[in-house]
Amino acid sequence: MSSTPGEELTARSRILRAAVRRFAADGMAAPLRAVAADAGVSAGLIIHHFGSRDGLREACDAHVLAVARENKAPVLGGGGGAAAMLTQLAQVEGYAPVVGYVLRRLQAGGPLATQLVDGFVGDAVEYLRQGEAAGVVRPSRYPEARARVLTEQALGALLLQLPAQQEHLDLDELPAWLRAYSERIVGPLLEVYTEPLLTDRSLLDSYVESRTGHTPEP
C-alpha cells in the first residue's frame, strides 16, 4: 500500500532527526543502517528520500544551518559568534544533537564542511553589519574577510578542544562541556575585542599603505 504525502513527510523528518543525532554521536561515517534503525525505517527508504549518503548529509547541513539562523544568539557576530551561538544552542533541551552535528561536520572536512562554514560566515557578515549600524561594532575595511577570519578562528579553536575527537560523542554531556569551554574563553576574548592587543596601529597603517599606496586616515 502506498504512503500518503503526510506519512512520507513524517518519515523524512524522522530520518533527518535520526541522522543528525547519529552523525553527531558517531561521526559522519556512521552507517546508514544505524540511521535507519534509529528512525525505525529501512535503509532503502533513506535512499528513496535522499538519494544517497551525500544527499542525506546535504539535507542535514541545510537543517542545522536553518536551526542556527532561527536561533542565533544575541551576541556580537563573527568574533566567537559562531562558537558562542553553538554553546548557547546546546543549552536548550533538544539542540545538543544539532551542535554535535556541526562539530562533526567541521571535523570531517570536505566540500560540504566548506559550505557549512560559508553559511556561518555569511551570517556573521550580517551580524557585524547590524552591530555597526547599532554603533557597538567598529566598521571594517574588510567586512567579509573580517567575518571569515573571526568565524574560522572561533570554530577552529572549538575543534582543537572538541570532545568529539573521541570515537563517540556523548550528546548528554555536550552542553556541560560547551558551557565550561565558554566560561574559559569569554574573558580573554572580550579583552582582545575591547582592549586591542597592540598598543598602536603602526603595523596596520604600514600594511594598508603597502597595499594601497595611500597613508590611511587616523
N, C-alpha and C positions, 0 to 999 in steps of 0.2 A: 504494500500500500504506500502510495506516495505521501510525502510530508507536506503539510500546509506551509505557506510562507511564514507564518508566525512561529511554527515549530522549527523551521530552518534557521530563522534569526536567533532563536533561543539556543540552538545547538552551536551556532557560530560564536555567539557571545560566550557560551560556556567553554568552548575550546580556547578562545582567546584568553580568558581569565586563567585557565589551567596552564596555558603555555607560558604566560608571563611569570606565573609562580614557579613553574618547573625550571624554566631557563634561569630565573633568579637564583634558585636554590642550588642547581647542579651545573650551571654554565650553559653556554649556547650550543654545546654538543649533546645536550640531553636528548635521548632517543624519542622519536615521535610516538612510539608505543607507550612510553611513560606518560606523555601528554595525553594520549588517547585514554589511558586508564584513569588518569586524574579527572578527565572530563566526562567519563562514562560513555565514550563513543568508540567507534572503530578507527584504526589508523586510516582506512580508506575514506572515511568521512572528512578527516582533516585534509586529505588531498583534494577531495571534492570541493571543499570550501576555499582552500588557499592555494591549490595547485602544486605546491612543493614546500620543502622546509624553508627555503628562502622567502617564499610567499608568506608563510606564517610569520617569519621573523619581521618582514616588512610591515605586516599588519600590527604586530606587537610594537614596533617602533612608532608607528602612527598613533597607536593608542596611548603610549606613555607620554609622547610629546603633547598630545591633546590634554591629558591629565595635568601635566606640568603647567601648561598655559592657563588652564582653567583655575588652577590653584596656586598661581605664582605668589610667592611670599612677599609681604610688604617691606622688602629690604631694597637697598640700592642695588641695581642690577650690575652684572658684569663682575666686579671685584669680589669674588666669593658669592656672587648672586646665585649662580647655578648650584654650588655646593650648599649654600645656606638654604636654598629652596628645597633641595633634596632632603636636608636634615629636618626641616620643618614638616615636609610632607610625610616623612617616615613616622612622625609623632602621631599622625592622625590614623586612627584604627582602620586597617584595611589597605593602607597605602605602602606599607613596607615592601610588598612584592614588586610594586612599580619602581620604587627606588632601587631595590636589589637588581631588577632587570636592567636599569640604566647602567649601573656599575658593571654588571656582567657584559653588557654590550660594548662598553668602552674598553673593558679588559680584553675582549676578543679581537678588537680592531677590525680592519677591513672597510670596504666602501660604505656599508650601512652604518658603521660606527661613525664614519666621517659625516654622513648625512645627519646623524643624531646630534653630533657636536655643532654642525652648521645650524641646526634648529635652535639650539641653546644660544648660539652667538647672535642669531637674528633677533631673538627675544631680548638679549642683553643690549643690543643696539637701541631698541625701543625703550627699555627701562632707563638707560642712561640719557636718552633724549628727553624723556619725561623728567628726569632729575635735573637736567639743565634748565628746562622750562620752569621748574619749581624753584630754581636758584640754590639747590643743595648739591649739585654736581658741577664741577668746572667744565666748560666747553673744551673740546679736544681738536687739535689739528688733524688727528687721525681717528675719527669716531668709530669706524668699523674695525680698524686694526686694534684700537684700544679695547673694544669689546671682546675681540677674539683673544688677545693676549691675556686679559683678565679671566676670561672664561676657561681657557685652556690651563692656565696656572691653577685655578681653583679645582678643576676636575682632575688634573694631573696630581696635585697634592693629595687629593682624596684617594686616588687609586694607589698611591705609594703606601698608604696606611690600610688599604682595603682588607677587611676580614675575608672577603671572597677570594683572596689569594689561596685560601684553603679550598680543598676539593668540593666541600659542601658548605653553603652559606646558610646559617641558621636565621631564618627570617624573623623569628620571635625575638632574637637577641639584637637584631639590626638597629631598632630605634634607640636602645640604650647606648650602643656603640657610637652611633652618629651623634647623639647628644653629648657624650663625653668628648668626642673629637671636636665638636663645635665649641665647647667650653674652653678647650685647649688653644684654639686658634683665634677666637674672636678678639681678644685683647691685642695681640700683636698685629692683626690685620687692621684694626681700627687705628692703631698708632701709625702704621705705614700710610694709611689713606688720609689721615688728618694732620699728621706731623711728618712731612716728607723726609725720607732717609737722607737725602743730600741737603746740605745747608745753603747751597746757592744753585743757580740754574746755568752756570757757565758751560757745563757739558752739553746740556740741551741746546743752548744758543749756538755752540760750535757745530753741533750736528746739523741743526736746521740751516745754518749758513752754508755749510759744506754741500747740502743737498739743493738749496735754492739759490745760492749766490747773494742772498739778502740777509742783513742783520735783523734778527727778529725784534719786534717791539717789546718793550718791558712788560 
